[in-house]
Amino acid sequence: MDVFRKQKLISLLPKRLSGRQQENIDSTKKAVINRENWTELQVALLKLKPAYRSVVILRALKEMSTKETAEVLGWSESKVRVDYHRALKKLKWDLKIQEGWVDDEASGIAPK
């Protein structure tokens, strides 16, 4: 009986090992995609106006509240909300252009 269990275990090992290898490949692919996405985001952030860039960094990346961001930048809370909304809109637009979703010159409707 022990011989049969041992053979069964041996027959299962390659499947489990290949599953682990596949998991490693999947996690590596995810890491590469995340790195590429981060690079695209950095490029898009650099294209923003400095004020928009500052508000996005503080609100989205540093996870500050509207009130905290307003205090840091010396703005009113309403200006922070409006600029953050506009910055995200512009950022999304720029990322779509980078991905080739939109032909920015042909559409003529790029956000300012």
PyMOL commands that set and color helices and strands:
alter all, ss='L'
color gray80, all
select helices_A, chain A and resi 2-47+50-61+66-73+77-99+104-107
alter helices_A, ss='H'
color red, helices_A
deselect
rebuild
show_as cartoon
